[in-house]
């Protein structure tokens, strides 16, 4: 079996009981170049609201790669781990979008608007290769098609090493694929306990506070008590099921509260502003 070190920086931080730091960013070469030497653990390339451009995602992944970092550390683990947010809502069940991003080398997928157990199951299953029913960790039954050549090359591993690691964490302890489900409506909140109880392999739940606030009648009033109460309900459910919960918009104004409430997957800055990142890292004791 492979003796590769942990490759996914988000998982590495969370396994060490630390907070992880990420952000949403456009699929632009310039952005990737700027962020490849930053202190972020990961970056989510945005495909939901900016359009799905698979060639732009491929180019951006290449420019995020830092060969100097590889030479210095002696590890193929990326300095900043790339993820993608796909454009389809959970109800659309578009597995091929996750497949395309993973086949390029992304280490995880952010799934917007997950509202039911069926949608959550589909999201995790789409990030897993199939296996026989009598094999360990069968559920959720994988549906990802086999085409790992680009991903293995991007990870810097052999195809067999890729297969060993291309499963979802924390269900598979050595898995490097991180599945993030966005809960963005009251239906999702109501069904979240059943999702977390019945769908193993969810890496984190990320609150979609913008859409949630819309439905609650307080659009973009993310500090309104009604919105905060709904978010607190999500956090409470995740804690009960020992699942990591993420906040999509950490700022200097809310950082202390967000950390105190138990959020550990933190989306904390605009692409070209590192002040928020530095502040929040200081708050949680990460230099």
Secondary structure, 3 states (H helix, E strand, C coil): CCCCCCCCHHHHHHHCCCCEEECEECCCHHHHHHHCCCCCCEEEEECCCCCCCHHHHHHHHHHHCCHHHHHHHCCCCCCCEEEEECCCCHHHCCHHHHHHHHHHCCCEEEECCCCCHHHHHHHHHCCCECCCCCCCCCCCCCCECCCCHHHHHHHCCCHHHHHHHCCEECCCCCCCEEEEEEECCHHHHHHHHHHHHHCCCCCEEEECHHHHHHHHCCCCCCCCHHHHHHHHHHHHHHHHCCCEEEECCCCCCCHHHHHHHCCCEEECCCCCCCHHHHHHHHHCCCC
